[in-house]
């Protein structure tokens, strides 16, 4: 529905949703909001990432963090979703099923936790669920504990120790030799388990035997093997849930979230039941952090006035209170929402400035919190969005107009045809002001002092001779490689591409006709001399008509703009830039690979400046964090370039979550924001490059691509 509205009535109001929806399109969100609370929780969970076998016997208790807000709309749910997004590769995030539609009990909680483990894909294999991955890790650790204790001799297990440590997720597949061996030896493996291993794991030998048997049956038979976990009493479900969570945290830390408790307002019993489950998890599950997210009115009516002091003290041991946000954080929130629509940075800044002025954000009495800011922006957009969209449309039109002269710079066919047909030479549309700033990618040490000439091949006639044909003779001889160059000998930034054989012959024939007065027979001069090229070979047949790449380019660009599903494909952009970069005459390109990256990075050296281009998704925060850290550690003068589009927006604020100040990010990170037209230009140019590859037209297509996207190359190479 929003797509149709955008086509007919302009973009839909990006602020219409003032309640957070946990969806990938709205994450990671505005990083400046509640940053200290966010960072504190992330650091606490990541401190548990060390291997589980290093846990000392004293580490047998988890943690509870109570997050409260003065009222609804302070961003508790958004904060929890951001934390989950941040920790997705280092911890398992679980949600406790607390809502008035279901009883608050251990059996309900156990079923919900198991369902999340069964639905969550494994981290190391897409063919497994997280339940199977955690279970296979337990099986590998049981076997390794026997090897370390010496009760399992080398050669008795069909798999080597290194494979058990690094490939546990795949070697226990159904039908494998190891799974068959483990199935037969499971009773002895658990009955003779080492006491220290059982102590660290927090299970007895019989409890370990129950879970080892269950995991083997699940691997061989699927979910039907989980029947022993259904229909349990409240006490039995409590024991099994605590046991499984200890096994799960033995593999990976757990972040457990209790949110959405508003429906229990003024309940007399819900507080006791919820607190019993939370404290039970805390006391029995190491390497776990439980977040309780609620508003102060719910805390007072459900917990504070109804819990015994012992439980109350456990729940409030670590308390984080969300407070009002700063005007800067509010601006980041609005800017993050505006990225959903095609609005330029300047217009977004004006929109935010208008909000600051209308609602007195800088006033000390202004109480800003996320939902209030979103509603203020929603009302302003509903009333005055037309003026912002109109200004954006005008500026976008001017930008398109500025690109038109690029085709006239690259298209030299008209020049040669005019000479061949004895017509006036076409005038170039390049202005002096354009040439003034046009040498960033094509530097030269010595610039010509004379003003730019309309015809780059024109040479002023010598003053000592009356003949007007000396310059033409010189040009002909220069093309043949025997005469002196009459073009300015100052170092040119980039020499124009050499004409093809057919163009040279056509060009020479046209010059000869000019020299000899357009005579009917151009093969002989007045003194009977026949030019060598006429004597040596007959006239070539007319050349085949070459494809008009510029027309094809424009047509495909317009076709892409009509596609409503136009999206930023970083892999496609990466392949295109790597292909063009090695052929661009104004830069030097190399490739590098960094940790946490699926693709290579491209380094450009332009005028002594280094530019490192990354093509990873903005969601890969660990890659960008590592890249920035390595760049700072190298002490090299360089900038990092990242591509951004409304379909996959890059938020520089993500670096603040790793402790980098905004000033450091601005000094190093250059976000190349692209609108739909610029993205369509890249895709259209990429298509003609691919079509012409390995053909005689490939050099011409590459030249057109380089010139047509010249503004993009300049934006990438421009210093911050």
N, C-alpha and C positions, 0 to 999 in steps of 0.2 A: 504493500500500500504506500509506503514511504517513497518508493521509486517513482510511482505515478505522480505523487504530489510534487516531487522534485522536478519532474519534466514539465508539469503544467503550471504549478503555482510557486515554484522556487523550493529551496530545501525546507524540510520539515523542521520544526522547532527542536534543536538538539537538547533543550533543557526540559522537555515535556515530562521526562521520567525523573522525579525527585526522590524515588526510592531505589536503592542500589539493587541491580540485578547481577547475580554472580555469573557473568558470561565472559568468555575470552575477549570479546570485542571491547570491553570496558576496563580491561586490566592491561598493565599494572596499576593504572590510576595515577592520581596526583601524589608524587612521592613526598612533597613537603608537608602533607597533612599528617599530624601525629607522628612525626618522624622519630622522635626519641623513644616513644613506646614501641613502634615498629622495630627499631634497631635493637632495643633491649631484648625483645622476645626472640628475634632471629639469632642474635648472638648466643642466647641461652640454649636454644635448640642445637645450633651448630657446635656448641661445646661438647655435645654428646656424640658427635659423629665418629669419635675414635673407635677402633675395633672393639667389639663386645668382650673379647677375651681379656682385655686390659682392665675390666671393671673389678674393683676390689670388693671384698665381701661387705664392706661398709656402705657401698653404693646400692642400697636396697630400697630407696625411697624416691618417689618422683616429686614434682613441684606443681603448685597451683598458683595461677596468676589471675587476680580478680580485676577485670576491666570495667569501670563504671563511667557513665556519662550523665550530666545533669538532666538531660531529656533526650527524646528521640531525635534522630537526624544528625548526631555528632559523628557518624561514620564508623560505628562499631563493626557492623557486618562487612563494610568495605575494607576495613583494616584487617579483619580475619581473612578475607579473600586474598588480599595482597600478601599477607604472610604465607598463606598456603601456596600461592604462585611462586613466591621467592624460594620456598623450601622444597619444591616438588622433586628435585633431584637428590636431596640429602636427607629427607625425613618422610615418614608416612603421616598424612593428615587424616584424622577420623572425626566424625561428627556424632555426638551422643544424641539419641532420639528422644529429646524432651519436648513434648507438646501435649496439650490437654486431650487430644484424640486418642492417645494410647496411655496405658498405665505406666507409671514410673516404677519399673521393676528390673531385676537383673536378667530374667529370661528375654524380655524385650530388648534390653541393651545388648545382650549376647548375640541375638539374631541379627540386629542391625550392624554390629561390628563385623560379624562373619560375612554378611552380604556385601559390605564395602570391600573387604579383602578379596572376595570372589569376583567383584566387578572391576576392581582396579587392575590395569595391566601391569605386568612385571616390568621392572626397570631394565633388565638385561636381556629379555627375550619376549618378543611380541606374542609368542605362542602360549605363554603361561600367564596365569593370574598371580596377583601378589600373594595370595594364600599358598599357592604351590611353590613360589619362589622362596618364601620364608620357611616353608616346610622342608624343602630340599637343602636349604642352608643348615637347618637343625640336623638333618641326617648326616651331612658331611662333617659337622662338628662332633657328633657322637663317634663316628669312625676315627676322626683325627685324635680325639681324646684317648682312645684305646691305643693308637699308635704311639702317642707321646708317652703313655704310661708303660709301654712295652708289652701289654697284654695281647697285642695284635702284631704278629711277626711280618716282616717284609715278604711279599709274595702271596700272603693269605688273602689280601684284598685285590680284586682284579684291576684296580685303578691306582695310579701313582698319587703320592701325596700332593704334588703340585696341582694336579687336575682337580683333586677334591677341594683345594682352596680357591682356585680361580674359575673352574668350570662347573661348579656344583649345580647351577641352574639347568644345565643341559645333559649331564651325564646320568641323571636319574630318570631318564625318559622310560615310558612303558616298553617292555620287551628288551631293554638293554641288559647286558651281563651284570652290571653293577646293581641294578634294581632287583634282579632275580636273586643275587647273592645277599643283598640287604634284607629281602623278604624272608629268606631262610634263616638268616642269622639275627633277626631283630630281637628275639627273646633273649639270647645270650648277650647281645650288645647292651640292652637296657638293664638286665638283671645284674650284670657285672660292671655297670658304669662307675667311674671314679667318683668318690665323695666330693672332692673339690670341684669337679665339673658340675655335679648336681647342686652344690651350694651356690656357685656363681649363677647357674641357670634358675635357681629358686624352685626346683621341683624335686619330689621324691622319685625313687626308682620306679615305683608303680605308676606315678603320674607321667613320667617320661615314657614308660612303655605304652601307656594309653595313646599319647600323641604320636609316637613313632608309628604305631600300628595304624592310626587314623590317617596319617599322611601317606603311608604306603598304599592303603586301600583307596584313598582319594586319587592318587596318581594312576592306579590301575583301573578303577571303576567310575571315577567321576563323583558328582555331588551326592549320589545315593549313599556314599560312604559316610556322610555327615549325619545320618539318622541318630547316632548316639548323643548328639548335641541338641536334639529336639525333645520337647515335652519334659524338660527338667524342672525341678522345684526351684524356688527362689534361692535357697542356699546352694544347691548343686550348680545352678547357672552362675552364681557368684564365683564359685571356685574355678569352674571351667573358663570363664571369661578372664579372670586374673591370670590363670595359667597361660592362656593363649597370648595375652598381651605381653607377658614376660618373654615368651618365645619370640613374638614379633619384635620386641625391643632388643632382643639378643641379636637380631639381624640389622635393624635400622631404628633410629630414634622415632618416637611417636609424638605428634602434636595432636592433642584431643581437644575439640572445641565444643563448648556447651553454649548455644546461642538460641534466640527465639523463645525466651521464657516469658514473654509478656502475657501469654494466655493464662498463666498461673496467678495473676494479680489477686492479692488478698486471700490466696488459698491457705488453709490452715495446716495441711499435711504435705503439700508438694515440697516445701523447703526441706523438711526432714528427710524425705525420700531421695531427693536430688543430692543433698549433702552427704547422705550415706554412701551413694555410688561414687561420688567424687573423692571423698576421703578414702574409700576402699581402694580405688585405683592408685591414689597417691602413695598409700602405705605399702602396696604390693608390687608396683610396676616401676622399676628403675628406668632411666633414660626416657622418661615421659614428662611432658609439660601439658597441663590442662588449663585451657583458657575459659573463664566464665565471663561472658559478655552480657551486660544488662544495664538498664537505666536505674537511677537512684530510687525512683518510686517502687520499682519491682524489688530491688534489694531490701528496702525497708519493710515492705508489706509481706514478702515471702520468706526472707531469710533473717534479717537483723533482729526482728522482734520475736522470732519463733524457734531459734536454734539454741542449743546449750552452749555455754561459753567455750567448751573444748572444741566443738566443731566450728564455732564462729571464729575462734582463734586460728584454726588451720586454714580456713578459707580466706582470711584477711592477712595472711603472713606476707604476701607480695601483692600490693595493690597499686594499680595504675589508673589514674583518673584522667579522662579525656577532657581537655579544656578548649576554650574558644581558639580559633585559628587566626593567624596574622593576615593582613591584607595581601602580602605576597603569596601566602599559601592559597588564599581565596582566588587570586588571579591565576595561579597555576591550575586550580580546579576548573575554572571557566575556560581557560585556554585548552585544557584537555578535552572538554566537551566540544569546543568549536572545531576540533580536528575531525569531527565526524562529517563536516560539510566543507565544500570548496570555498574557504575564506582565507585570504592572505594574512600573513603575520601582521602587517600594518593595520589592516582592518580589525583583526582580533584585538590588537593593542588599543585601538580607539574604542572598541566595544567595552573592554575592561576599564579603561579610563572613565568612560561614561558611567559605568556602575559605581566606581569609586566616588565620583563626584555626586551622583544622585543620592547615594545612600550613606555618604560621609564615612567611608571605611576607615579613614585615618583618624577619626574622632576616638578619643579614649573611651567614650561611653558606648561605642558601637560593639555589639556582641555578635561576632561572626562565627557561624558554624556551618558545616557543609550544606545541609538541606536549605537553610535560610538563603545562602548565597545562590544556590541553584534556582530557587524560586524567584529571587530578585532578577536573575538573568533571564529566566523564562518570561517574566512580565515585560522586561525591556525588549526582548526579541519579538514578542507578540505585538508590541506597539510600534516599534521603530526599525524592524529588520529591513524594510524596503530600502532605506537610505544606505545601509551598509552593503546590501547586495548590488544596488545600482552603482555605487562607487567601485565595487570590485569588478563589475562587468566592464566599466569604462577603462579601468587600469589594465584588465586582461586584454581588451581590444588594442590598447596602445602597445602592449608587449608583443602581440602578434605582428603588428605593423612594423615593429623594429626589426623583425627577422626577415622581412621580404628582401632587402638588398643582398642577403647572403647568396641567393640563387644567381643574381646578376654578377656577383664576384666570381663564382665558379664556372659559369656558362660562357665559354670562349668561342663557341661555334659561330655565333653571329659575327664575331670579329673577322674570322677567316672567310666566311661567305661574303662579307662586304668587300674585302680586298679582291676576292676572286671575280666578283661581278662588277667591279669598278663603281661601287656605291659609296656614299659617305660613310666613314667609320662610325659605329654606334658609340654613343656617349655612355660612360660608366656612371652609375648612380651613387658611387661611394663618395661620401662627403669627407672633407678634411678632418672634421671632428671625430669621425669613425676611425680614421687611420691613426689619430692621435693616441687612442687607447687600445689599439689593436695589435700591440707588439708583445703582449704578456707571454704568449706561448712561443713567439718567434723573435727572440731578442737578437739584437745585432750590436756590435761594439761601436761601429761608425755609421751614423745615420746620414743620408744625403741631405745637403743643405738646400738644394733646389726644391721648389714646391712640387707636389705630386703631379705627374703628367697623366693626361686622360688616356693616352695610348702607350702602354708599357714597351712597345717595340719601336716607338718613334725616336729618331735621332735628329737634332737640329742640323740643317745643311751647313756645310763649311762656308765661311764668308769669302774665302779667296777664290772660289769657283762659282761660275754661273749655272753650272748644270744642277738641275733639281733631282737628278737620278743617282747622285753619289750615295746618298743614304740608303736608297733601295738596293744598289749594287752591294753595299757593305752588308746589308741584312742577308741578302742571298748568299754571299760568300760565307757569312758567319754560320748560317744554317748548314751549308755544305762542309763546314769545319775548316775553311782555309783563310778566311778573312779576319780582320780585327773586329773586336766587339765595339759597337757604337752605342750600346745601351750604357747607362751610368755604371761605372765600375765600383761604386760604393757597395759594401757587402750587403747583399739583399737578405732579408730575414729568412725567406724560404723561396727558392727558385720555383717558377711556375712549372707544372708538369710538361715534359717534352711532347710535342705533337706526334701523332702516329705517322706511319709512312704515307698513307693516303692524304692526310692533312698537309704534310710537307709538300707533296707533289702538287696538290691543289693550290697551296699557298704560293709556291714558286711560279706556277703557271700564271696565277693572277698578277704577281709582281712583274713578270715579263710582259704581260699584256699592257700593264700600265706604262712600262718603260718604252715599248715600241708602238705606242699609240693605238692599241686595240686593232692591229692589222688582222686581216682575214687569215693569213698563214703565219702562225706564231713559231713555226719550226725553223725559220731562217731569219737572220738579222739583215739589215740593209747591205752589208758588205758580203753577203753570201755565207756567213758563218752559221753553222748548225750547232746549237747547244749540245753538249755531250750527252745529257740525259735523254734528248730526243733521238740521237743517233743510236744509242745503245739498246733501247727497248721500246716496243710499241706502246701506244696509249693504253693504260690499264682500264679494265671495265669499271663502270660506276660502282662505288662501294655499296655494300649492303646497308640498308637503313638500320641504324643503331637504335636500341631501345632508349626512350626518353625517360631516364631514371627519375628525373625530377618530377615529371607528371605522375609516374607510378607512385613515387613517394608521397606526394600530396594526396592522391586518391586513397591510398591505404591508410594514411593518417586520419582522414575524415571518416573512413569506415570504422576505424578503431574507436573514434570518439562517439560514434553512435551506439557502441556496445555498452549497455549499462553495467555489465559485470567486469569492466576494466579494473584490473588489480595489479599491484606491484609484485612482480615475480623476481625476487632477488637473484635466483640462480640464472635466470635468463639475462638479467642486466649484467651480472658478473661475466658470463661468457662473451657478451657483446663487447664490453669494455676491455677485456683481456685481448680480444681479437683485434680491435681497433688500435689499442694502445701500442702494440708492437709495430704498427705501420705509421703512427703519427710522427711527422718529422720534427715536431717541436718539443718532444719529451723523451725521457729514457724510462723504460718500464722493466720492473723485475717482480718476481712472485715470492711470497713467504707464507709459511703456515704457522699458526699459533695454537696453543692449547684450547680445548673446548670448541673447536671450529670444524665444521663439516667441509668447508671450502677454503681455498687459499685467499690470502690477502694480496692486493696489488699495490706495489709502491711506485710512485711517480717521482722523478726528479726533474724539476722545472726551474730554470734560472737559479740553480743552487739550493732551491727549497725542496724539502721532502714531504710528500703527501702519501699517507697510508690509507688505502680504501678498504673498508670491511664490507662484506656482503652477507653477514649473519643477520638473522631476524632480531628485531628489538627485544623479543622475548628471551633471547639467549643472554641473560644479564651476566652470567659468569664469563662468557667470552669477552664481552665489552669491558668488564671489570679487569680481566687479565690483560687485555690489550692496552688499556689506559695505564695500568701499573707498569707494564714493561716499557711503554713509551716514556713514562716519567723516569724510570730507572736508567734508561739509556742515555739521558742527558743530551739527546739529539734534538736539534731544532726541527720539529716536524709537527704536522697536524694530522688528526684522524678524521676521515670523511665517512659519514654514514648517510645512506639514502632513506628518504622518508616520503610517504604518500598517505593520503587519508585512509587507504585500506590497510596500511601497516605503518602506523605512525611511530616515529622514533622520539622518545621523551628523554631529553638530556638529564632530567631530574632523577633518573634511575641510579645515577652515579652517587647521589647523595646517600642512598641506602647503604653504600659501602664506605661511607665516611669521607668522600671527596666533597670539598666545598664547591658551590656553584661557580666561583671564580676559576678554579682549576679546570672544571669541565668546559667553561667558555673559552679558556685559553688554548685548549687542546682539541676539542671536539667541534667539528663543523658539520651541522646537519643539512644535507642537500634536500631541501623541501621541493617536491615536484607536484605540479598540478596535472590534471588529466591530459591536457594537450602535450605537455612535455613528455609524459610517459608514452603517449601515442607516437610522438616523434621518434622516440628510441626504438619502440617495437617495429614501426614501419621501416626505419633505417636498417634494423637488424634483418628484416625479411629480404630486402634487396641485396644485402651483403651475402646472405645464405644462398639466394638464387644465383648470384653471379659467381659464386665460389668455383674455382677450378675452370673458369672460362676466360676468354680474352677480354671480357667486359669487367673482370674483377678489379683491376686498378682504377677504372673510371668510377665504379660504384664506391670504392673505398674513399676516393677523393671527394665525392659528393657527400658521403657520410661525415667525413672530417669537417668539411666546410659547413654543412647544414646544421650540425650540432656544435658548432664553434662556441655559442654561448654556454653550453653545458661544460665543455672542457675548461673554459675560463672560470666558471663558478667553482669547479672542483679544485683547480690549481691556485685560485686566489688565496692569498695569505689571510689568516684570521685577523 
